C-alpha cells in the first residue's frame, strides 16, 4: 500500500441541488433506484431553498416547498423500492405527487440510474443548469458514495455527448405536464457544461441497452475496480489473459470476496471495505405519539454513526500519463453492463491530482487474500433472498388502483397477465396491505380487491403500505396505487391545515400571498447560510469540489439504499 494521500474535499448531495441565493427552481428531474419519504422531504426542502444546515425545515417550510415545486419536480424510482420507515408523518401523504415508479420486473431487469437534472432561473431571468451523476440513492442510510456535479457556464465549458439522452429518458419517465422529452433533450444537448478542475468529461452513457464494457489495453499500467457488487464475467473483462495490466486492484466487500472465492486471485491487490448499510427491511411498528409524530432531536444526530460502507462504483485505467475514470450507477456486474439494468455512467479524463482521491479511498481499505473456496449461503441468507424475490414479484405483478366510496378506500387489482392478484408465487408467503397511516390487512389469495378502511382527505395518498412474510420473517415497503382523478391542491391544503393547525395555515397562506416579502426573506436566509461556514460534522463526506460555479467530483459517505438483490 502507498503512503496516505489527501481525500477529495466534501460536498453534500443536497448542497449540489440547492439553488443559489437569487435563484429558484423551474424544473428538477431525479432518478434513483430507491428512496424513502424522509429523503424525499429533505430534497424538496433543499430545492425550495427552505432547509436548515441540518437538512431540515419547519412544517410551514415543507408546505411552502410542496407549493413551490408542485408540477416542477419528479423523482423516478424502481417500483417496490420505496422504503417503509419507522416513523411516517401524516404530511407524507402529499409526497405521492413527486414520485413515479418504473414497473420493471427485477427478476429480469431494474431501473438503477442515479442522476439529477435541475434548471434554475435567477432574478435577472438568466437560466442555469445543474447535472449530477453518481451512485447515491435517495434514502437515509449513510455510506461511501461517488458522484459528478456539472454546472452550466461559459469559460472552459462545452457540450457533453449523451447529456440529451439522459434528459430525454428522465422526462419520459417523469411525465410532467408541459415538459416535452424531445424538446428538453435538444436543449440539454446544447448546454455548455463546466467540469471540476482536473476533469474532462468525454461522454455520458445512459443505457437502454448494453453499455460498452471498457477493456483495458494491453499496455495499461494500472486497473482499479471499485464496486460493492461484483461477478466473474465482468471482472474477467478487466483481467484478460492476453492483456495483463502491470497492476490490477479490486476494492469490494468481504461478502462479495467470499462469494466469488478463488477466482479473485487474478488481482494483484484485493481490498475490502464494510458492506453498505441499508434501510431496515421490516421496521417495527411506530410507537404511538400523543401529539403527532416525534421529530428527530439533536441528540439523535450526535448518536448517528458515520457510515463506512462501500457503495461507490468506479473503474479506473491508467496508461502512462493518460488516466480514465468511469463513475456512475453501474456495479461491476454483467447485469449492470449487459443492458438488463438501466444505468448511467460518465467517462472522464482526470489528472494525477484527481487520481489522489481514488488512492485515498483504496488506502483506507484493508488488504485481504482470495478465499480458497466460494461461500455457500446459509439458511438465513436463502430466506432473505426468498423474501426479496417475493417483494419483486409483488412489485412486478402490481396493477392495483385506489378508489373511494365516501371516506372508505379500496384497492382493486386488474391485470390480464396476473388476474388473481399481485401475490407472490410461493403460496406460503402472506401479502398484507394498508393505507399510509392505517393498519395492515391480509390480502387473500385469488382476491382482486381489498378494503383499506376510512381515509380522511388530509391523509389520502397514492402510497400504500405492503408487506410480504413467511413465518416470523417479513419485508415491508411502500408503493403507489394510482387514483383517478389524481389528488390535487384540495388534498394538499387539507394536509397543510392538519399539519399547521387552522391559525398556522392562515398565517402560511398569508405569507404565500405576500410573495415579494417572502422572497426577500428567503434570499436573506440563503445569503446568510452561504456566508456561514458549514459545521465540521455536517457533511461526513469526501468530495472534490471547488465551489458551486465549477461543479464538483463528489464521493462521500452518503444516504443510500438497498440494491444488493440479484447483484445489481
N, C-alpha and C positions, 0 to 999 in steps of 0.2 A: 504494500500500500504506500502511496506517496504521502508527502507531508501535507498537513492541513492547509486548505486554501479558503478564501473568502466565500461566504454564501452569497447567493443572489439576494439583493435587498428586498424588502417586503412591501406588498400592497394587497389589501383585502379585495375580494371579489366584488363586494357591494360598492367599494370606492371606485372600482373600474366602471360601474354602471351609473353612478350618481351624477346628475347634471351639474354644471358649474354654477357659480353664484347668479349669473344673469341668463341662465338657460332654463328651458322647460322641455319636457319630452313630447314629441309628436308621434313617435312610433317606437315600440320595443317588442321584438320577437326573440324568444328564448327557446332553446332546445335542451332537453335533459333526459337521461334515461329514467331517472326517478326524482321524486320531490316529496316534501312534506309541507303542511299548512303553515307552520311557523316560518320556514324559509321563504315561502311564497309571500307571506305578510312582510317579512323583512325586505324582500326585493321590491315590493310595492312602495314601502316607505322610502327606500333609497332612491328609486326612480322619481318619486314625487319630491325628493329633497326634504323629507319630513322626519328622517331618522336621527337619533342621537348618536353620540360617539360609540355607545354600546350597541348600536344597531337596532334600537327600539324607538317607539313613539307612543304618544298618549292615545287613548281611544279616539279623540277627535282628529288626531293626526292620521290614524288609519282610515277613518271615514273620509277625510279630505283626500287621501291617496286614492281610494277607490273611486271617488267622484272625478278626480283629475284624469285617471288612467282608463276609465271605462271606455271601451271601444278603441283603445290605442295600444293595449298590451296583451300578449298571449304567451303562455308557456306551453310547449308541446312536449308530452312525455309518453313513455311506453305504457299502454293500458295494463293495469294491475300493479303498477309501481308507485302509487301514491300512498305513502306510509301512514299508518294509523299511529297517532301519538297518544301518550298517556292523558294529556290534557287537550281537550278540543273546545276552545272558546266558542260561544254561540255566534259571535260575529263571523266565524269562519265560514258560515253558510254562504256568504256573499262572494267568496273567492272562486266559486264554481265558474263564473263568467270569464275568468282569466286562464282557465286550464282547458286544453284539448288533448285527447288521448289518441294514440296510434294503435289500431287494432291488430297488430301483428301477432301471430301465433308463435310464442317463444320457443316452441319445440323446433321451429324451422328458422326463424329469424327474429331480430329485435330492432327496435328504434333505440339507437345507442349514442347519437351525437351529443356533444355539449358545446353550445355556441350561444352567442347573444349579439344581435344587431340592433343598434339604437340610433334613432335620428332625433336631433335636438334643434331648437331654434332659440337664438338669443334676443336680447332687447333691440338689437339693430336689424332683426329679421334675417340674420345670417344663419344658414343651415350647417349643422355639424353632424358628423357620423362617428360612431364607435363600433368596433367589431372585436369580439372576444371569442377565442377558440381554445378549448382545453380539455381537461379530464374531470372537472368538478361537477358533481350532481347537486341539485338544489335540496339538500337535506342538512340536518343539524350535526351529523357526525363529523368529527374532526380528523383529517388525515393529511398526508403529504400529497399535494396535487400540483399540476403544472398547467399553465395557460399562456397564451399570447394575446396581448392587447394592442390593437391598432387604432389610430385616430386619423380622421381626415385632416389634410393640411396642404401646404404649398411647397415650401423649401424641402427638397430631398424626397418628396412624396411621389408615388407613382401608382397607377392602377395595378391590380393584382389578379392574375389569371385564376378563375374559379370562384371569385367572390360573388359574381352574379348567379352562379349555380346554387350557392348557399342561400342567397336571398330568395330565389325563386322557390326552393324547397321549403324554407321556413314559411313563406307567405302562403303557399298552397296548403300546408298543414294547419296553419293558424286560422285561416278562413275568416279574417277580419273584414267587415263590410267596408267597401271603399278602397281596399288595397288589391290592386291587380298584380298578380305574381310576375307576369311578363314585363310590365312597366317598372316594377321595383327591381327586377333583375337587370334590366337595361340601365337604370340609374346607378345601381351599386357597382356594376362592372366598369363604369366610367370614373368612379371616385378615385382620387389620388390619395393613397394611404401612406401614412408615416410610420415606419417601424422603429423599434427601440434601437439605441446605439449598439453597434456591433452586430446587427441582424439585418439580413436582406431576405425578404420573403420571395421565394421563387414562384410558388403557386399554392393554392388551396384546393384540396381534393374533397369534394362531397360525394360520397359513394352511394349510388343507387344500384351499382353492380360491383364487380370485383375491383379492389384497389391494386394497382401495380405494386407488388412487393419489392422494396429496394434490395437488390442483391449486391453485396459488397464486391467491388472489382478485385481482380487478382492481386493488384499492388496495394491494397488497403493496408494501412499501418495499424489501425485500431477500429474495432467494432464494439459498441456498448449497447446492450438491450436492457431497458428498464420497463418492467411491467408486473403488475400484481397477479396476472393470469397468463399462462404460457401453454403451448403444446408443442409436440415433437415436430410436426410438419413445418410450422413457421420457423422454429429455431434451426431446422435443417437448412433453410434457405439462407441463414446468416452464418452458417459454418460449412459451406460446400467443401467437399473433399478435394476437389481440383483447384480451389481458390481459397487458400488459407491465409487470412489476415495475420499480421505479426502478433497482435494481441486481441483476444476476444473476451469480453466481460459480460456477465449476465447478473442483473440485480432483480430479485423477485422475493417471494415469501417462502418460509420454511415449508408451509403446507404444499406449495407447488413443487418445491425441490424434492420433497419426499414422494410426491405423487409420480413424478417423472423418473426419479431414481438415476440409474447408471448412465442413461443417455446424455446427462448433463456434463459428463466428464470431458466432452469436446471443448468446453470453455476453459480458458486459461485461469480465469478468476470467477468463482461462483460466490455471489454475495447475497446476503439475506437481511431484510428488514421485517418488522412486525406486519402481520396481515392487516388490511384496512378494517376500520370499525364500521358497523352498520347499525341502522335503527333496530330496536327490539322488534322481533318478528311478531310477537303476540303480547302486547303490553298488558299489564294488569289493569283491571277496571279503574276508572277515575275515582278518587276519593271524593265523597260528597262535600260540597262547599256551601256554607250558609249564606255567603254574599257573593256568589258568582265564582268564576274560575280564578284561582290564585295566580298572581303574576310571579315570574322568577325574581328572586332577590339578588342583591349584590353578593351576598354570601354564596348563593348558588354559583355565580360567576367565578368567585375566588376558588371554589372547590372543583371547578371544571378542569379536567386534566388536558394537557396539550397532547393532541393526537400525534402519534409517531408512525401510524400505519401507512404502508405504501399504496398509493392509488394513482400515481403519475404514470403516463405512458410515453416513453421516449425511445427513439432509435438514433444512434449517433455513429457516423462513419468519418474517419479521418484518413485522407490520402495526402501525405506530405503536409503542405500548409492549407490544403482545402478541407474545410470542416462542414459537414452537412448534418443537420438535425431535423428529425421529423417529430412533431409534437401534436397531440390531439386526443381523440377519444378511443382509438383502436388499441386493444390489447395485443400482445404478441401471440396471437392465435390465428389459426386458419379460418375460424368462424368470423373473426373481425375483418380479415383482409380478402376473403373469398367472395364477398357480396351477400352473405347471409344476413349480415347486420347493415344498417345504415350508420355510417361513421363519418367523421370529419377530421382531416389531418392537414397540417401546414408543413410544407417543406421549406427549410430555412438554410441559408448560408450564414455561418457565425464566425466570429473572430476568436482568437485564443483567450481574450479576456472573458467572453461569454462562456467559453468552454469551462472556465474555472468553477462556475456554478454547478455544472454537472459533476466535476471532480469532487466538489464538496459533498454532494449527495452520495456518491459512491464511497467516499471516505468515511461517511457516517454509518455505513453498513458493516456487518460482521462477515468475515471470510469463513466459508464452510466448505466441506468436502462433499462430493457427489455420493449419495447413498449407494450401497451395494445392491439393493433391490427396491422395487417400486412398492409404495404404500398400498396396503389393502384396506379399503374403507370398513369401519366397524358398523355395528347395528345402528348406533346413534346417527352417524353420517348418512347412512342409507335412508333412515326415516326422515331426516332433514331434506334430503333430495326428493323423497316421495311427496313431502308437503309442498316443495317448490313446484313440482310437476302438477300437483292438484291446483295450486294457485294459477299457474299458467294456463291450465285447461279451462278454468272458470273464466279467466280474462279473455281467452280466445273465443269461447262459446257465447260470451255475453251479448245479448241482444235485447236487454230489458229497458223499458221506458217507465217514466214516473207519471202518474195521473192522480187526480184528486176528485173526491166526492165530498164537497164541503171542505172540512179540515182533514178528512181521512185520506191518507196517502196509500197508494197501491203500486207495487211493481208488477209489470206484465212483460213476459218474455215471449217474443215472436220471432221464430227462426225456422226457415225451411231446412237448414242443414242440421240443426240440433233442436228438433221440435219439442222434445220432452223437458227442456230446461237447460240451464248453464252448469249443471252439476259435474263434478269430477268423474273421470272414467271409472276409477276403482269404487265399487259400491259401498265399501266400509268407511269411506270418507263422508263426513257430515258437512253440509253447507248451511251457514247461517247468514242472515242479512238484517239490516236495521237502518233507520234514518241516522243522520249525523249525531243527533242528541238522544235518540231513542234506544230501546233495548234490542238486543239481537234475538231473532226468532228463527227456528229451524225451518228451512225451505224444503218441503217434502219432495222427494224424487217423483218424476212424472207429473209434477205440478208446474204450470206456467205462470201462476200468479202468486203473490204474497202480499198480505195486508201489513202495512207498517205502522198503523195507528194514527192518532191525531198529530198534525204538524202545523202549528200556527204560522201565520205569514212571515213573522220575523225569523223563524227557524227553517223555512223552506230552502232546500238546496238540492241541486242535482247530484251532490255527493251522497253516496250511501256507504254504509259500513258492511264489509264482507269478512267472513271467517271460514276457513276450512279446518277440520280437525279429525283426528283419529285417536281414540283413547284420550289420554291426557295431553297430547301434543296438538298444538294448533298454530295457525298463521293468520294474522289479521291485516287488512289493508282497506283503503278507500277506492271507490270507483264511481265514474259518472253514469247516471241514468238520465238521459235527456228528457226534458218535459216540453210539451208543445201547447201553447207558445212558451218561449223561454221566459224565465223570471226577469222582470225589468226593474226600473227605478223604484217602483212601489214597494217591492220586496226589500230592496236595499234601504230605503228610508225607514221602513218598519224595523229593520235590524238596527239601524242607527239610533232610533228612538229607544229601543230596548237597551242598547249599549250605553248611550249617553244620558238617558232619562229625558223627560219631556223638556225641562228647562235647558239642559245641556244641548239638546238637539236644536232648540230655537236659537241659542247662542251660536252654535256651529253654523246654522243656516244663515244667520245674520252676517257672520264672518265670510261665508261663501258669497253672499251677495255684494259685500263690500270688497270686491276683488282687488281694487287698486291698493287699498291699505294693507290687505292681507299679503299681496305680492311683495310689497315693500318690506314687511316684517320678515317674510321668508328669505328675501335676498340678504337682509341684515344678518339673519341667523346663519345662512350659508357662508357669508363672508367672515363672520366670527369664527366658524368652525375651520375655514380654510387657513386662517391666520394663527390658529391654536395648535401647538404641537400635539401629535397623537399620543395617547398614553402608551408607554412602552409595552405593556402587557396586552394591548388590544389585538394586534394582528396575529400573533402566534404563527408567524409565517416566514417564508423566504421567497423573494422575488427580485428580478432585475427590473428596475423602474426608475426613471429619472424625472418623473412629473407627468401631469395629465397631457401636455401638449405633444409629447413624443411617443406615447404608447408605452408598453411595458412587456417584458417577458416574465410571466408570473409562475411561480412554483412555491406552493405553500401547504402546510397542514391546513386543509380547508374542510368545509362541511360537505360530505359526500354520502353516497348511498350504496345499498347492496346490489352488486351486479355480478356476484360470483356464480350464480346458477348457470350451468352449461358452459362455463369458461368463456364468458363474454369477452 
